[in-house]
């Protein structure tokens, strides 16, 4: 059994959302014991070159018209190249009816409507949960799923977490 993950490539500073993002369509999977397994052709990569983030199995409430063009294109390609078959979708707007929200992964930053109160998806005790940034409070992901809007993640959008440093400086003064 494989577990769905995404990877932060520490060498090229990019997020890998699926296997075909890697050179030569090579496959990376995580086994139940937490090990990354690479298919052939990735001799230059080492498992320490990546930070793995688990998929929660949930999606947020982001609407199609809120996505960037890059996000729309990624979703289109994910849904139009499965198993190498020719797909019925002619353009990006054809797949908008398949859209059900952004997948929520460990390391994602989200809010529940108030953009000033952010949460970080973290592993806590026995599962993934939302931890309020700058607080010791937690929010269950499944309970709040219909209000979650993912606004980024800690690797591609570190500026979303910068306020923490500013608050620490203010406290020291």
C-alpha positions in Angstrom: 0.0 0.0 0.0 1.3 3.5 -0.9 0.5 6.7 0.9 -0.2 9.9 -1.0 2.4 12.5 -0.4 3.9 15.6 -1.9 7.6 16.4 -1.7 9.6 19.6 -1.2 12.8 19.3 -3.3 15.4 21.0 -1.2 17.9 21.0 -4.1 15.8 22.9 -6.6 13.4 24.6 -4.1 10.2 23.3 -5.8 7.2 21.4 -4.7 6.6 18.0 -6.4 2.9 17.2 -6.4 3.0 14.0 -8.4 5.5 11.6 -10.0 5.4 13.2 -13.4 6.9 16.4 -12.0 10.2 14.4 -11.7 12.6 14.0 -14.5 11.8 11.1 -16.9 8.4 10.5 -15.3 10.1 8.5 -12.5 8.0 7.5 -9.5 8.4 8.3 -5.9 6.2 6.6 -3.3 6.2 6.4 0.4 5.7 3.0 2.0 3.9 2.3 5.3 7.1 2.4 7.2 7.7 5.9 6.1 10.5 5.2 3.6 10.7 6.9 0.2 11.1 4.5 -2.7 12.5 5.8 -6.0 12.1 4.2 -9.4 15.0 3.9 -11.7 16.6 7.0 -13.2 16.8 9.0 -10.0 20.4 8.1 -9.1 21.2 11.8 -8.5 18.5 12.1 -5.9 18.7 10.9 -2.3 15.8 10.7 0.1 17.4 13.4 2.2 17.0 15.8 -0.7 13.2 15.9 0.0 10.9 16.9 2.8 7.8 14.7 2.6 4.3 15.9 3.5 1.3 13.6 4.0 -2.0 14.1 2.3 -4.9 14.6 4.8 -7.5 13.0 2.5 -9.4 16.3 2.7 -10.0 19.2 0.3 -10.6 22.8 1.1 -13.4 25.1 -0.1 -11.4 27.1 -2.7 -13.5 27.8 -5.8 -12.2 27.3 -9.4 -12.2 31.1 -10.0 -9.9 31.7 -7.0 -7.1 29.5 -8.5 -4.1 31.0 -10.2 -3.5 30.1 -13.9 -0.7 27.8 -12.7 -2.9 25.9 -10.3 -5.6 25.5 -13.0 -3.0 24.1 -15.5 -1.6 21.7 -12.9 -5.2 20.4 -12.2 -5.9 20.1 -15.9 -2.7 18.1 -16.5 -3.4 15.8 -13.5 -6.8 15.0 -14.9 -5.9 14.8 -18.6 -2.9 12.6 -18.6 -4.0 9.7 -16.4 -2.7 6.4 -17.7 -1.5 8.1 -20.9 -5.0 8.0 -22.4 -6.4 10.7 -24.7 -8.9 12.6 -22.6 -12.2 14.3 -23.6 -11.2 17.6 -22.1 -10.2 20.1 -24.7 -9.1 23.1 -22.5 -8.6 24.1 -18.9 -12.1 25.4 -18.4 -13.5 21.9 -19.4 -12.1 20.4 -16.1 -13.5 23.0 -13.8 -16.6 20.8 -13.2 -14.3 18.2 -11.7 -12.8 20.7 -9.2 -13.7 19.9 -5.6 -11.1 22.1 -3.8 -7.4 22.1 -3.1 -6.0 19.0 -1.5 -4.8 19.7 2.1 -1.3 18.4 2.9 0.9 18.6 6.0 2.8 21.9 5.9 -0.2 23.8 4.3 -1.2 27.2 5.7 -4.9 28.0 5.8 -7.5 30.2 7.4 -11.1 29.7 8.4 -12.5 32.9 7.0 -10.5 35.4 9.1 -7.3 36.0 7.0 -5.5 37.3 10.1 -5.8 34.0 11.9 -3.8 31.3 10.2 -3.3 27.6 10.9 -0.6 25.2 9.9 -1.3 21.6 9.1 0.9 19.5 11.5 1.3 16.0 12.8 0.0 15.9 16.3 -0.3 12.8 18.5 -1.8 10.3 16.0 -2.8 12.4 13.0 -2.8 15.6 11.0 -4.5 18.6 12.6 -4.5 22.4 12.2 -2.4 24.3 14.7 -3.2 28.0 15.1 0.0 30.0 14.3 1.3 31.9 17.3 -1.0 30.0 19.7 -1.3 26.6 21.4 -4.8 26.1 19.9 -5.6 23.3 17.5 -8.5 22.9 15.1 -9.8 19.6 13.8 -9.5 19.5 10.0 -12.6 17.4 9.3 -14.8 19.5 11.6 -13.8 22.7 9.9 -13.3 21.4 6.3 -16.1 23.4 4.7 -14.5 26.7 6.0 -10.8 25.9 5.2 -9.1 27.9 2.5 -5.5 26.9 1.9 -3.5 30.0 1.2 0.0 28.5 0.8 2.5 26.3 2.5 5.6 26.8 4.6 8.1 26.1 1.8 6.6 28.0 -1.2 5.1 30.9 0.9 7.4 31.4 4.0 6.2 35.1 4.1 2.9 33.8 5.4 4.7 32.8 8.6 6.9 35.9 8.9 4.7 37.7 11.3 5.7 35.2 14.0 9.3 36.7 14.0 7.9 40.3 14.2 5.8 39.3 17.2 8.8 37.8 19.0 10.8 41.0 18.4 7.9 43.2 19.8 7.8 41.0 23.0 11.5 41.4 23.6 11.3 45.2 23.6 
